[in-house]
Amino acid sequence: PDVVNELYAVVTTPRGDPVEAGVKVTLGGVTREAASDAMGVARLTFRPSAGDTTATVSVRTANGDRLEREIRLDASDAGLLLRPSVALARVGDTVDVVVYSPRERGWVYMDVIRAGQTVRAKSAEVARHEARMSFAIEAEDVGTLELHAYQPGLDGEVRRDTRLVHVSPSDDLTIDVKPSADVYLPGGDAEVQFHVSDRAGHP
């Protein structure tokens, strides 16, 4: 409660096939609308209060089919919500991080870990339940970075959340595939050439 939450609505047929549709959700007197994508998923954001645990979901398809349902949501203020701006990054990028806290004030700390070693330690003050920080991606960060955010509470409990950011090098390779023919007969021989180059086009 009292922090930004992401609500995902998944729209499918009774057989489980995804459906693109308009989705409207009302929670705590606030209504948000979104369209489900090709996978049938729509994402909406809310900042609910402590008592807002019932959402009214309305769905309308392009064919005019409609469905409305009330859904009970679980609410808890026991943890943090760590939200990096990207899950995939390249060397030279900047990763912006927002940490949502159930506490209105205080400090949040974040360790950036690669291969079991802490490579950065960040901290930010919480203002209106949010703490913001950022860091630049360097060449030594290629691989998987673990972002661990934590906040000690007055009750002695430490609230935590973890997210991963996958880092690729800035000079990613490009593979160009050239077959010897557009169509092959079954059982025929195929000759394929592979040309590998960097981002500047150098082989």
Salt bridges, closest charged atoms under 4 A:
GLU6 OE2 - ARG43 NH1 3.20
ASP17 OD2 - ARG15 NH2 2.85
GLU130 OE2 - ARG47 NH2 2.83
GLU130 OE1 - ARG132 NH2 3.08
GLU138 OE1 - ARG120 NH2 3.95
ASP141 OD2 - ARG120 NH2 2.71
GLU146 OE1 - HIS148 NE2 2.95
ASP161 OD1 - ARG163 NH1 3.25
ASP172 OD2 - ARG90 NH1 2.42
ASP198 OD2 - HIS202 ND1 3.63
